[in-house]
Amino acid sequence: MKIYLSLFYLFYFALVGVYVVFMPKVLLDFNYTKVEVGIIYAAAPFMRFLLPFVFKHLIELTDKIFTISLFFTFIATLIFLNTVDNFALYLVANLLFGASMGVSLPFVETIALQQISKKNYGKIRLWGSVGFILIALWLGKVLSDPYEALYYLSAIAFLTLLFGLSVLQFDKQPKKAEQESDKSFSLSKFWAFWGSVFLMQLAFGGFYNFFTIYEVDHGISLEMVSWMWTFGVVCEILMLYFQGALLQRNLLTLLKVATLLTAFRWLILYFYADSVIITFASQSLHAVSFALYHTATITYVFTLYTQKRLAQQFLLGIGFGLGGSIGALLSGRIYGEYLFLIEAIITLGAFGMLLIHDRRKEDYLKL
């Protein structure tokens, strides 16, 4: 089972790597404007945000729906090949791609959390980070034609499809119990927690979209910035491998610590953006602000709700969907000297929300 899950994560996040790291440049090569690229890259996160509400009221996330989502992810990449030179058609294909990708990951995350211990989850999930960094390093060296990125996208989507289907045999979810309780799923019950998730990802908008530009503007070479990115992912992989003992502790406490350290990370970038050594030190915190936070969050959500799959969909939708898309737009508006100071303040807001959630939890849940 572990090898199938590992390979799914490997190819799923390699697919994300091609889409996020290389496709924006491909679109510029096809004469897209930066505004059009921004619209395209708001489409997929927006679909991830909308999907959980559809599944809450209209559709059940079953094995069949998961299988369909894998096929449509692959089909969407084939459509990319024929529509990339047409903005409107390519936008529609991206809506399909974003919707399909938004279904498959929460489904697999639920299976992983059901079948593997918290201690071993990170050792499986780290293969997603490996896939991301390997494809980024490889295509960074060999990519010479815009269509090559599209060919890689389709090939990796096909492998994601194959290993996604192989994971189905390990689905042990008691389907009836979850389906009957989907309509009772409540966001408002844990509103402060969901607000924290949203703000945390909102604050990452400046990092994901402008870290490279920000560092270059402060006199750091592009090559050095690429090594900073790589170092951050390596730290992420190490944390995913060794975090098992930490996850045996109180998950909400881990989330508070990770959120506070993330605010500290953004402050470091605000004060010392022109220092290579200190910026590398800030990148080491990616182990906590992404890897540990991510694992602790999905595990915590798994304990909060009986509707496991739907909860994971909302986590992806509210965090990386709504938070990610608004964060990208906001960071573009506020980019400048105070970018990471503002991101630190937003992250402190996420920490405040966790404090509110912690105070209220005794009223509705015994942890």
N, C-alpha and C positions, 0 to 999 in steps of 0.2 A: 504493500500500500504506500509506504513512504516514498518509494522511488517514483511512483506514478504522480503523487502530489508534488514532489520536487520538480519533476519534468514539466508539469503543468505550470508551476510558478516560473520556472526558467523561461519557457517560451512565451507565457502571457506577458511577463515584464520585459522580455526582449522586444515583443511587439510594441509595448508602450514606449520603449526606448527609441525604436525607429520612428514612431509617430510623433513623439515629443521633441526629440533631439534633431532629427534630420528633415522631417517633412516641412517645417516652416521655411527652411532654406530652399527646398524643392519648389514650394509655391512661389517664392520670389523669383526663382529661375523661370517659372511659367508666367512671369509678369503680373503676378498678384500685387496689389498695393499692401502696405502694412496694415491699413484699416481692414482690408478684406481678410488678411491672415488672422487678425484679431477676432473678426466675426467667426471665422471657421473654427478657431480654437476656443471660442465660447460655446460652440454648439454641443460638443460632446459632454462637457461638464453640466450643461443645462439639462440634457437628457438624463444624466445620472441623478439629478435633483428631482425631476418629474416622475421618474419610474417608480419609486417606492409608493407614491400616492396611488398610482395606477394599480400596483399589486395589492395595496391595502384594500381597495374597493372593488376591483374588477377581475383580477387574474390571480391565480394561485401559482406560486413558484414551484413547479413540479419538475420531475426528471425530464419530461417532454419539453417543457418551456426552456429548460437549461440547454437541452440538445439543440433546439431551434436557435437559441441565441448564439451557440457556437457556429452553427452553419451560416447564420446571417453575418457574423463577424467576418468569416472568410469571404462570403459573397460581397460584402461591402468593400473589401480590399480589391476584389476583382473589378467592381464598379469604378473604384478610384482610377484604375488604369484607363478607362474609357471616358471619364468625365473631368479629369484633372485640369483640362484646358477650358472648362466652362464653370465659372464661379457658382452659378445657381444650382446646377446639377451636382457639382462636387459638394456643395453645402448640404444638399439633401442626403447624399451618400454618407456624409459625416454624422448627420443626425441618426441614421441607421446604425453606423459603426458605434457611436457613443451609447445608444440604447442597448445594443447587443453586448458590448463590453461591460456595461453596468449591471447586467443580469448574471453573467457567468462568475465573476469574482466572489460576490457575496455567497453564492451557492457553494462554491468550493471552500471558502473560509469556514462555513458552517460545518461541512463534512470534516475538515481538518480539526476543528475544535472539539468535535464529537469523538473523533477516533484517536487523537494524539493528546498526550499530556501537555500541560502548559510548559513543562520543562523542555519538551522536545519540539514544540511548535516552531520556535525560532530557528532550529537547525534545519527544518524543512523550508520555512519561509525565506531563509537567506538565499536560496537558489534563485528567487526572483531578483534579488539585488545583483547576483552573479550574472544572470541573463542580461540585465540592463547594462551593466558596465562592460561586459564582453562585446555586446553588439555595438555599443558606443565606440569602443576602442577599435573594433574591426572596421566598421563602416567609415570611421574617421580616417582610416588609412587607404581604403580601397575604393571609396565612392567617387566616381568620376562623371557619371551621367545621371540626370534627375530621375529617369525611369528606373534606374537600378534600385533606388530606395523603394519604389513601388513594388518591384519584383521581390525584394527581401520581405516587404510587408506582407505580401500574399503568401509567400512560402512559410513564414513564421506563423501566420494566422492558420494555415493548414495544419502545422504541427501542434498548435494550441488546440485546434479542433480534435485531433487524434488523441492527445493525452487528456483533454477534458472528458471525452467519451470514456476513456479508461478509468477515470475517477468515479464514474457513476456506480460501479459495482460495490463501492464502499459506502453508499448512501444508506444510512440506517435510521433516517429521520422518521419518527412516528407521524405520518402525513396527516391523518385525520385530526389528531389533537391540535396540530398547528393550524390547519385550515379553518377549523371551527373557531379558533380564537383570534384570527387575523383581524376581524372587524372590531375587536375590543382593544387593539393596539393603540397606545396613547403616547403622544409626544409631550403633551402638556403636563403629564404626571411627573416627568423628569426634565422640565423645561430648562432648568439651569444647566444641567449636564449638556443638553443639546446646544444650548447657547455657547457653552465653552468650546465644544467641538467646532462650531461654526467660526468663532473668533480665532481659534488656534490656526485653522487653515486659511482664514482671511489674512492673518499676519504673515503667512508663508508666501503670499503673492509677491511681495517685494524680492524675496530670496529667489524663488523659482524663475521669475521673469527678468530680474534686473541685477542679480548678483554679479554676473560677468561684466555687464556694462559699468556697474558701480565701481568695481575694483579697477577696471581699465581706466576709468575716469580719475582714479586716485593714483595712477602711475604704475600699476602692476601689469606686467606683460600678459598677453592673451595665453601664451604657453603656460605661464605660472598659474594662471587662473584655472586652466584645464586640469593641472595637477591638484589644485585645491578641491575641485569637484571630485576627482578620483579618490583623493584622501578621505573625503567625507563619506563616500560610498564604502570604502574599505572599513572605516570605523563602524559604519552601519552593519556590515556583514559580521564583524567581530562581536558586536553587541547581540545580534540575533543568535549567534552561536552560543554565547556564554550567559545569556540573560535568564536561563532557566531558574536559577536559585532566587533571583530577584522577584520573579513572578509568583513565588510561593508566599510573598508578603502581601500586605494590604494593597489591592490594585488602585484604589482611590488615592492613597498616599503616593504611590508611584506616579500617578497622573499629575498630582500637584507638584511634585519635585521636578518632573520632566517639563512641565509648563513654566515653572519659575526659571529653570536653567535655560529654556528657550528665550525667555525675555532677556536674560543675561547675555545670551549669545548675540542677540540683535544689538544690545548696547555696546558690546565689544566692537561690532562692525561700525557702529556710529562713531565711536571714539578713536578706533585704531585701524581704519580701513586701509591706510597707507603702509601698515607694517605687515610684511610677509609672514613673519614668525607668529605674531599674535593672531593674524587671520587664519593661519593653519590651525592654531589652537582653538579658535572658534569653530572651525570645521569639524574638529574632533567631537564637538557637542552634538553633531548630527546623529551620533550613536544613541543619544538620549532623546533629543527633540523629535527625531523621526522613528528610529527603530524601536526603542523602548516604549515611547508614547504610543506608537501604532499597535504594538502587540498588547500592551496593557489596555488600550481602548477597546479593541475588538473582543478581548477576553472579558472585560468588564461589562460590555453591552450583552455579551452572551449570557452573563449571570443575571442581568436585569429583566430580560424578557423571555417568555415561553415561546414567542414567535421568533425563533432564532434567525431564519433566513431573511424575514422582513426587517428585523433589527439591523442586520448587516447591510441590507440595501439602504436603509435610512442613514447609516453611518457613512457609507460611501457617498450618498446623495447630498446630505447636509454638509459634510466635511469637504471632500474633494470636489463635489458638484457645485453646490451653492457657494460655499466658502472659497473654493478655488477660483471660480469664474469671477465673483465680485472682487476677490483679492487681486486678480490680474488687472481688472479695470481700475481699481483704486490705486494700485501701485503705479500705474501709468500716469495717473493724475497727480500723485504726490511725489513722484520721483525727483530727487534732488538731495541736498545736504542732509535733510531731516528724515529721509526715507526710513532708515532703520530705527531711529528714535521713535517715530510714530508706530512702527511695527512692534517695538518693545512695549509701548503703552497699550496697544491692542491686546498683546499677549498677556499683560498683567490683568486686563479685563477678563480674559479667559480663565486666569487663575482665580479671580474674584468670583466668577460663576461657579467654579468648583467648590469654593468655600460655602457658597449659598446652598449648593446641592448637598454638601456634606452635612450642613446643619438641618436640612429638611428631610434627609433620608430616613431618620428614625421614625418619622411620621408615617412612612408608607412601606418601608422595607427593612428587614433585619439582615444586615450583612455579616 
